[in-house]
Amino acid sequence: LDEPTNHLDIQSVNILIQALQQFEGTFILVSHDRYLLDKVANKIWFIEDQQIKEYPGTYAEYEEWQAKRPAITVKPVAAEVKKDRPAEPSVKEVRPVTDEKNKQLKKLNQTLEKLEEDINSLEQSVKAAEDELAQEEIYSDQVKLIASDQRYKQLNGQLQAKKDEWEELAGQILELDSQ
């Protein structure tokens, strides 16, 4: 779970804590919420000497343990290039890719917003067509009934097509964003 309490109120946080405490499986929790960590975590992973290390205990116990430890001096890492590992791309090489990705994401998000507006508009139109079909008097005029029914079906088809397009686009955004 990555920062699960960011948008929760206190009551919701407590419900989440209860659920996590009752969960019998394994999960990884990433959070700055010390209260949540102390209530839920029973192992703490930390990075030291460029390695992931584990402390078996609660977050409060981990903090106590860290406070009692002698200060760790950071060892400077020699800037050596290993022959078996390719060099990391420079900032100049990465930036154009990131800029292009951001442009694509911005364009896709704008298209997504437009689709959402279209969907809202179509939903209102479908609702109006449903209301029209719910009127008793329309059933006395066969021509009006057929026209209203066709309009309803057409609007519903357009709405479904827009929703499908929205789902496809949202998937593209998620895929691009995760790269």
C-alpha positions in Angstrom: 0.0 0.0 0.0 1.5 3.3 -1.0 0.5 6.2 1.3 -3.0 4.7 2.0 -4.0 7.4 4.5 -3.4 10.5 2.4 -7.1 11.2 1.7 -8.7 9.6 4.7 -10.3 11.1 7.7 -9.4 9.9 11.2 -12.3 7.4 11.4 -11.4 5.9 8.0 -7.8 5.6 9.1 -8.9 3.7 12.2 -11.0 1.4 10.1 -8.1 0.8 7.7 -5.9 0.0 10.7 -8.4 -2.5 12.0 -8.7 -4.2 8.6 -4.9 -4.4 8.2 -4.4 -5.8 11.7 -7.0 -8.5 11.0 -5.5 -9.4 7.6 -3.6 -12.6 7.9 -1.6 -12.3 4.7 1.5 -10.3 3.8 1.5 -6.8 2.5 4.0 -4.0 2.0 3.1 -0.6 3.4 4.8 2.6 2.3 3.8 5.6 4.4 5.0 8.7 6.2 2.1 8.2 8.7 4.0 7.2 11.8 0.8 6.4 13.7 -0.3 4.0 11.0 3.2 2.4 10.8 3.3 1.9 14.5 -0.1 0.3 14.7 0.3 -2.0 11.7 3.9 -2.7 10.9 5.7 -5.7 12.5 8.8 -5.5 10.3 10.6 -2.4 9.2 12.8 -2.4 6.1 15.4 0.4 5.9 18.3 1.2 3.7 21.8 1.3 5.1 25.2 0.9 3.4 23.4 0.6 0.0 21.5 -2.5 1.3 18.0 -3.2 2.4 18.0 -4.3 6.0 15.2 -5.6 8.2 14.2 -4.7 11.8 11.8 -7.2 13.3 9.5 -5.1 15.4 7.1 -2.1 15.5 8.0 1.3 14.2 8.3 2.7 17.7 10.7 -0.1 18.6 12.7 0.6 15.5 12.9 4.3 16.3 14.2 3.5 19.9 16.7 1.0 18.4 17.9 3.7 15.9 18.3 6.3 18.7 20.5 3.9 20.8 22.7 3.0 17.9 25.9 4.9 17.3 25.7 7.4 14.5 26.5 5.8 11.2 28.9 7.7 9.0 28.1 7.8 5.3 30.9 6.2 3.3 31.6 8.0 0.1 31.0 5.8 -2.9 33.7 5.9 -5.5 32.5 7.0 -8.9 33.6 3.9 -10.8 32.0 2.5 -13.9 31.7 -1.2 -13.9 32.4 -2.9 -17.2 29.6 -5.4 -16.9 27.0 -2.7 -16.4 26.1 -0.1 -19.1 26.5 3.5 -18.1 23.4 5.3 -16.9 21.9 7.7 -19.5 22.8 11.4 -18.9 20.2 14.0 -17.9 20.4 15.4 -21.4 19.5 12.0 -22.8 16.6 11.4 -20.3 15.0 14.8 -20.4 13.8 14.7 -24.1 12.2 11.3 -23.4 10.5 12.7 -20.3 9.4 15.9 -22.0 7.9 13.9 -24.9 6.2 11.6 -22.4 4.8 14.6 -20.5 3.5 16.1 -23.7 1.8 12.8 -24.7 0.3 12.5 -21.2 -1.0 16.1 -21.3 -2.6 15.6 -24.7 -4.2 12.3 -23.6 -5.5 13.8 -20.4 -7.0 16.7 -22.3 -8.7 14.2 -24.7 -9.9 12.3 -21.6 -11.4 15.4 -20.1 -13.2 16.1 -23.4 -14.5 12.6 -23.4 -15.8 13.0 -19.8 -17.7 16.1 -20.9 -19.2 14.3 -23.8 -20.2 11.4 -21.6 -21.9 13.7 -19.1 -23.7 15.5 -21.9 -24.8 12.2 -23.5 -25.9 10.8 -20.1 -28.2 13.9 -19.7 -29.6 13.3 -23.2 -30.2 9.6 -22.5 -32.0 10.6 -19.3 -34.2 13.1 -21.2 -35.0 10.4 -23.8 -35.9 8.0 -21.0 -38.1 10.6 -19.4 -39.8 11.1 -22.8 -40.4 7.4 -23.2 -41.9 7.3 -19.6 -44.7 9.7 -20.6 -48.0 7.9 -21.1 -49.2 10.2 -24.0 -46.3 9.1 -26.2 -47.7 5.6 -26.5 -50.9 7.0 -28.2 -48.8 8.4 -31.1 -47.0 5.5 -32.9 -44.8 7.8 -35.0 -43.6 9.8 -31.9 -43.0 6.5 -30.1 -40.9 5.1 -32.8 -38.9 8.3 -33.2 -38.3 8.6 -29.5 -37.3 5.0 -29.2 -34.8 5.3 -32.1 -33.4 8.5 -30.5 -33.0 6.7 -27.2 -31.2 3.8 -28.8 -29.0 6.1 -30.9 -28.0 8.1 -27.8 -27.4 5.0 -25.8 -25.1 3.6 -28.5 -23.2 6.9 -28.7 -22.9 6.9 -24.9 -21.5 3.3 -24.8 -19.1 4.1 -27.6 -17.8 7.1 -25.6 -17.4 5.0 -22.5 -15.5 2.4 -24.4 -13.3 5.1 -25.8 -12.7 6.5 -22.4 -11.7 3.1 -21.0 -9.3 2.6 -23.8 -7.7 6.0 -23.3 -7.5 5.7 -19.6 -5.6 2.4 -20.1 -3.2 4.1 -22.5 -2.6 6.9 -19.9 -1.9 4.3 -17.1 0.4 2.4 -19.4 2.3 5.5 -20.5 2.4 6.9 -16.9 3.9 3.6 -15.6 6.8 3.7 -18.1 
